[in-house]
Amino acid sequence: AIWWRSETYAHGMLIPLISLWLIIRKRSQLTRLEMGPDWTALIPLLGLCLVWLLGRAADVLAVEQMATT
């Protein structure tokens, strides 16, 4: 709903379209990739979850948004 009302986030409507275009453009390379879990990504993810939780506890929306981007 924010994308419709706010001029600041109006570009949000383009993100799914651009993402789809990029996926279609690189689909031949994407099909050759080996998929699997990367456990090293868990450490920064847990750190960002902690930052988000602290922002939530302090009721600081900017910190919450920074942790989720």
MARGUZA-371194 format. One record per atom (N, C-alpha, C): atom name; x, y, z; residue number from 1. Coordinates in steps of 0.1 Angstrom, whole numbers, plus 5000, padded with zeros to 4 digits. Layout:
# residues N
<atom site="CA" px="X" py="Y" pz="Z" pos="NUM"/>
...
END
This chain:
# residues 69
<atom site="N" px="5008" py="4988" pz="5000" pos="1"/>
<atom site="CA" px="5000" py="5000" pz="5000" pos="1"/>
<atom site="C" px="5009" py="5013" pz="5000" pos="1"/>
<atom site="N" px="5021" py="5012" pz="5006" pos="2"/>
<atom site="CA" px="5029" py="5023" pz="5006" pos="2"/>
<atom site="C" px="5034" py="5027" pz="4992" pos="2"/>
<atom site="N" px="5036" py="5017" pz="4984" pos="3"/>
<atom site="CA" px="5040" py="5020" pz="4970" pos="3"/>
<atom site="C" px="5030" py="5028" pz="4963" pos="3"/>
<atom site="N" px="5018" py="5026" pz="4965" pos="4"/>
<atom site="CA" px="5007" py="5034" pz="4959" pos="4"/>
<atom site="C" px="5006" py="5048" pz="4964" pos="4"/>
<atom site="N" px="5008" py="5050" pz="4977" pos="5"/>
<atom site="CA" px="5006" py="5063" pz="4983" pos="5"/>
<atom site="C" px="5018" py="5072" pz="4984" pos="5"/>
<atom site="N" px="5030" py="5067" pz="4985" pos="6"/>
<atom site="CA" px="5042" py="5075" pz="4987" pos="6"/>
<atom site="C" px="5050" py="5077" pz="4975" pos="6"/>
<atom site="N" px="5054" py="5089" pz="4972" pos="7"/>
<atom site="CA" px="5063" py="5092" pz="4961" pos="7"/>
<atom site="C" px="5077" py="5086" pz="4963" pos="7"/>
<atom site="N" px="5081" py="5085" pz="4976" pos="8"/>
<atom site="CA" px="5094" py="5080" pz="4979" pos="8"/>
<atom site="C" px="5096" py="5066" pz="4975" pos="8"/>
<atom site="N" px="5085" py="5058" pz="4976" pos="9"/>
<atom site="CA" px="5086" py="5043" pz="4974" pos="9"/>
<atom site="C" px="5079" py="5040" pz="4961" pos="9"/>
<atom site="N" px="5075" py="5049" pz="4952" pos="10"/>
<atom site="CA" px="5068" py="5046" pz="4940" pos="10"/>
<atom site="C" px="5076" py="5037" pz="4931" pos="10"/>
<atom site="N" px="5089" py="5037" pz="4932" pos="11"/>
<atom site="CA" px="5097" py="5028" pz="4923" pos="11"/>
<atom site="C" px="5095" py="5014" pz="4927" pos="11"/>
<atom site="N" px="5089" py="5011" pz="4938" pos="12"/>
<atom site="CA" px="5087" py="4997" pz="4942" pos="12"/>
<atom site="C" px="5079" py="4989" pz="4932" pos="12"/>
<atom site="N" px="5071" py="4995" pz="4924" pos="13"/>
<atom site="CA" px="5063" py="4988" pz="4914" pos="13"/>
<atom site="C" px="5072" py="4983" pz="4903" pos="13"/>
<atom site="N" px="5083" py="4989" pz="4901" pos="14"/>
<atom site="CA" px="5092" py="4984" pz="4890" pos="14"/>
<atom site="C" px="5101" py="4973" pz="4894" pos="14"/>
<atom site="N" px="5103" py="4971" pz="4907" pos="15"/>
<atom site="CA" px="5113" py="4961" pz="4912" pos="15"/>
<atom site="C" px="5109" py="4947" pz="4907" pos="15"/>
<atom site="N" px="5096" py="4942" pz="4909" pos="16"/>
<atom site="CA" px="5093" py="4928" pz="4904" pos="16"/>
<atom site="C" px="5095" py="4927" pz="4889" pos="16"/>
<atom site="N" px="5092" py="4938" pz="4881" pos="17"/>
<atom site="CA" px="5093" py="4937" pz="4867" pos="17"/>
<atom site="C" px="5108" py="4937" pz="4863" pos="17"/>
<atom site="N" px="5116" py="4945" pz="4869" pos="18"/>
<atom site="CA" px="5130" py="4945" pz="4866" pos="18"/>
<atom site="C" px="5137" py="4931" pz="4870" pos="18"/>
<atom site="N" px="5133" py="4926" pz="4881" pos="19"/>
<atom site="CA" px="5138" py="4913" pz="4886" pos="19"/>
<atom site="C" px="5134" py="4902" pz="4876" pos="19"/>
<atom site="N" px="5122" py="4902" pz="4871" pos="20"/>
<atom site="CA" px="5118" py="4892" pz="4862" pos="20"/>
<atom site="C" px="5126" py="4893" pz="4849" pos="20"/>
<atom site="N" px="5128" py="4906" pz="4844" pos="21"/>
<atom site="CA" px="5135" py="4908" pz="4832" pos="21"/>
<atom site="C" px="5150" py="4903" pz="4833" pos="21"/>
<atom site="N" px="5156" py="4905" pz="4845" pos="22"/>
<atom site="CA" px="5170" py="4901" pz="4847" pos="22"/>
<atom site="C" px="5170" py="4886" pz="4848" pos="22"/>
<atom site="N" px="5161" py="4879" pz="4854" pos="23"/>
<atom site="CA" px="5160" py="4865" pz="4855" pos="23"/>
<atom site="C" px="5159" py="4859" pz="4841" pos="23"/>
<atom site="N" px="5150" py="4864" pz="4833" pos="24"/>
<atom site="CA" px="5148" py="4859" pz="4819" pos="24"/>
<atom site="C" px="5160" py="4861" pz="4811" pos="24"/>
<atom site="N" px="5166" py="4873" pz="4813" pos="25"/>
<atom site="CA" px="5179" py="4876" pz="4805" pos="25"/>
<atom site="C" px="5190" py="4866" pz="4808" pos="25"/>
<atom site="N" px="5191" py="4862" pz="4820" pos="26"/>
<atom site="CA" px="5203" py="4854" pz="4824" pos="26"/>
<atom site="C" px="5198" py="4839" pz="4827" pos="26"/>
<atom site="N" px="5187" py="4835" pz="4822" pos="27"/>
<atom site="CA" px="5181" py="4822" pz="4825" pos="27"/>
<atom site="C" px="5191" py="4810" pz="4821" pos="27"/>
<atom site="N" px="5198" py="4812" pz="4810" pos="28"/>
<atom site="CA" px="5207" py="4801" pz="4806" pos="28"/>
<atom site="C" px="5218" py="4799" pz="4816" pos="28"/>
<atom site="N" px="5223" py="4810" pz="4821" pos="29"/>
<atom site="CA" px="5234" py="4809" pz="4831" pos="29"/>
<atom site="C" px="5229" py="4804" pz="4844" pos="29"/>
<atom site="N" px="5216" py="4808" pz="4848" pos="30"/>
<atom site="CA" px="5210" py="4804" pz="4860" pos="30"/>
<atom site="C" px="5207" py="4789" pz="4861" pos="30"/>
<atom site="N" px="5204" py="4783" pz="4849" pos="31"/>
<atom site="CA" px="5201" py="4769" pz="4849" pos="31"/>
<atom site="C" px="5213" py="4760" pz="4851" pos="31"/>
<atom site="N" px="5225" py="4766" pz="4848" pos="32"/>
<atom site="CA" px="5238" py="4758" pz="4850" pos="32"/>
<atom site="C" px="5243" py="4759" pz="4864" pos="32"/>
<atom site="N" px="5238" py="4768" pz="4872" pos="33"/>
<atom site="CA" px="5243" py="4770" pz="4886" pos="33"/>
<atom site="C" px="5239" py="4758" pz="4895" pos="33"/>
<atom site="N" px="5249" py="4754" pz="4903" pos="34"/>
<atom site="CA" px="5246" py="4743" pz="4913" pos="34"/>
<atom site="C" px="5240" py="4750" pz="4925" pos="34"/>
<atom site="N" px="5228" py="4745" pz="4929" pos="35"/>
<atom site="CA" px="5221" py="4751" pz="4940" pos="35"/>
<atom site="C" px="5224" py="4743" pz="4953" pos="35"/>
<atom site="N" px="5225" py="4750" pz="4964" pos="36"/>
<atom site="CA" px="5228" py="4743" pz="4977" pos="36"/>
<atom site="C" px="5229" py="4753" pz="4988" pos="36"/>
<atom site="N" px="5227" py="4749" pz="5000" pos="37"/>
<atom site="CA" px="5228" py="4758" pz="5011" pos="37"/>
<atom site="C" px="5242" py="4763" pz="5013" pos="37"/>
<atom site="N" px="5243" py="4776" pz="5018" pos="38"/>
<atom site="CA" px="5256" py="4782" pz="5021" pos="38"/>
<atom site="C" px="5255" py="4786" pz="5036" pos="38"/>
<atom site="N" px="5261" py="4778" pz="5044" pos="39"/>
<atom site="CA" px="5259" py="4780" pz="5059" pos="39"/>
<atom site="C" px="5267" py="4793" pz="5063" pos="39"/>
<atom site="N" px="5276" py="4798" pz="5055" pos="40"/>
<atom site="CA" px="5283" py="4810" pz="5059" pos="40"/>
<atom site="C" px="5275" py="4822" pz="5059" pos="40"/>
<atom site="N" px="5264" py="4822" pz="5052" pos="41"/>
<atom site="CA" px="5254" py="4833" pz="5051" pos="41"/>
<atom site="C" px="5246" py="4834" pz="5064" pos="41"/>
<atom site="N" px="5246" py="4823" pz="5072" pos="42"/>
<atom site="CA" px="5238" py="4823" pz="5084" pos="42"/>
<atom site="C" px="5243" py="4833" pz="5095" pos="42"/>
<atom site="N" px="5257" py="4835" pz="5095" pos="43"/>
<atom site="CA" px="5262" py="4844" pz="5105" pos="43"/>
<atom site="C" px="5258" py="4859" pz="5103" pos="43"/>
<atom site="N" px="5259" py="4864" pz="5091" pos="44"/>
<atom site="CA" px="5254" py="4878" pz="5089" pos="44"/>
<atom site="C" px="5239" py="4879" pz="5090" pos="44"/>
<atom site="N" px="5232" py="4868" pz="5087" pos="45"/>
<atom site="CA" px="5217" py="4868" pz="5088" pos="45"/>
<atom site="C" px="5213" py="4869" pz="5103" pos="45"/>
<atom site="N" px="5220" py="4861" pz="5111" pos="46"/>
<atom site="CA" px="5217" py="4862" pz="5125" pos="46"/>
<atom site="C" px="5220" py="4876" pz="5131" pos="46"/>
<atom site="N" px="5231" py="4882" pz="5126" pos="47"/>
<atom site="CA" px="5235" py="4895" pz="5131" pos="47"/>
<atom site="C" px="5225" py="4905" pz="5127" pos="47"/>
<atom site="N" px="5220" py="4905" pz="5115" pos="48"/>
<atom site="CA" px="5209" py="4914" pz="5110" pos="48"/>
<atom site="C" px="5196" py="4912" pz="5118" pos="48"/>
<atom site="N" px="5193" py="4899" pz="5121" pos="49"/>
<atom site="CA" px="5181" py="4896" pz="5129" pos="49"/>
<atom site="C" px="5183" py="4903" pz="5143" pos="49"/>
<atom site="N" px="5194" py="4902" pz="5149" pos="50"/>
<atom site="CA" px="5197" py="4909" pz="5162" pos="50"/>
<atom site="C" px="5195" py="4924" pz="5161" pos="50"/>
<atom site="N" px="5201" py="4930" pz="5150" pos="51"/>
<atom site="CA" px="5199" py="4944" pz="5148" pos="51"/>
<atom site="C" px="5185" py="4948" pz="5147" pos="51"/>
<atom site="N" px="5177" py="4940" pz="5139" pos="52"/>
<atom site="CA" px="5163" py="4942" pz="5137" pos="52"/>
<atom site="C" px="5156" py="4941" pz="5150" pos="52"/>
<atom site="N" px="5159" py="4931" pz="5158" pos="53"/>
<atom site="CA" px="5152" py="4929" pz="5171" pos="53"/>
<atom site="C" px="5155" py="4941" pz="5181" pos="53"/>
<atom site="N" px="5168" py="4946" pz="5181" pos="54"/>
<atom site="CA" px="5171" py="4958" pz="5189" pos="54"/>
<atom site="C" px="5164" py="4970" pz="5184" pos="54"/>
<atom site="N" px="5162" py="4972" pz="5171" pos="55"/>
<atom site="CA" px="5155" py="4983" pz="5166" pos="55"/>
<atom site="C" px="5140" py="4982" pz="5169" pos="55"/>
<atom site="N" px="5135" py="4970" pz="5169" pos="56"/>
<atom site="CA" px="5121" py="4968" pz="5172" pos="56"/>
<atom site="C" px="5119" py="4971" pz="5187" pos="56"/>
<atom site="N" px="5128" py="4966" pz="5196" pos="57"/>
<atom site="CA" px="5127" py="4968" pz="5210" pos="57"/>
<atom site="C" px="5128" py="4983" pz="5213" pos="57"/>
<atom site="N" px="5136" py="4990" pz="5206" pos="58"/>
<atom site="CA" px="5138" py="5005" pz="5209" pos="58"/>
<atom site="C" px="5128" py="5013" pz="5201" pos="58"/>
<atom site="N" px="5119" py="5007" pz="5193" pos="59"/>
<atom site="CA" px="5109" py="5013" pz="5185" pos="59"/>
<atom site="C" px="5115" py="5024" pz="5176" pos="59"/>
<atom site="N" px="5127" py="5020" pz="5169" pos="60"/>
<atom site="CA" px="5133" py="5029" pz="5160" pos="60"/>
<atom site="C" px="5132" py="5022" pz="5146" pos="60"/>
<atom site="N" px="5122" py="5028" pz="5138" pos="61"/>
<atom site="CA" px="5119" py="5022" pz="5125" pos="61"/>
<atom site="C" px="5130" py="5023" pz="5115" pos="61"/>
<atom site="N" px="5139" py="5033" pz="5116" pos="62"/>
<atom site="CA" px="5150" py="5034" pz="5107" pos="62"/>
<atom site="C" px="5160" py="5022" pz="5109" pos="62"/>
<atom site="N" px="5162" py="5018" pz="5121" pos="63"/>
<atom site="CA" px="5171" py="5006" pz="5123" pos="63"/>
<atom site="C" px="5164" py="4993" pz="5118" pos="63"/>
<atom site="N" px="5151" py="4992" pz="5121" pos="64"/>
<atom site="CA" px="5144" py="4980" pz="5115" pos="64"/>
<atom site="C" px="5145" py="4979" pz="5100" pos="64"/>
<atom site="N" px="5143" py="4990" pz="5094" pos="65"/>
<atom site="CA" px="5143" py="4990" pz="5079" pos="65"/>
<atom site="C" px="5157" py="4988" pz="5074" pos="65"/>
<atom site="N" px="5168" py="4994" pz="5081" pos="66"/>
<atom site="CA" px="5181" py="4991" pz="5077" pos="66"/>
<atom site="C" px="5185" py="4977" pz="5078" pos="66"/>
<atom site="N" px="5180" py="4970" pz="5088" pos="67"/>
<atom site="CA" px="5184" py="4956" pz="5090" pos="67"/>
<atom site="C" px="5177" py="4947" pz="5080" pos="67"/>
<atom site="N" px="5166" py="4951" pz="5074" pos="68"/>
<atom site="CA" px="5159" py="4943" pz="5065" pos="68"/>
<atom site="C" px="5162" py="4945" pz="5050" pos="68"/>
<atom site="N" px="5171" py="4955" pz="5047" pos="69"/>
<atom site="CA" px="5175" py="4958" pz="5034" pos="69"/>
<atom site="C" px="5188" py="4952" pz="5030" pos="69"/>
END
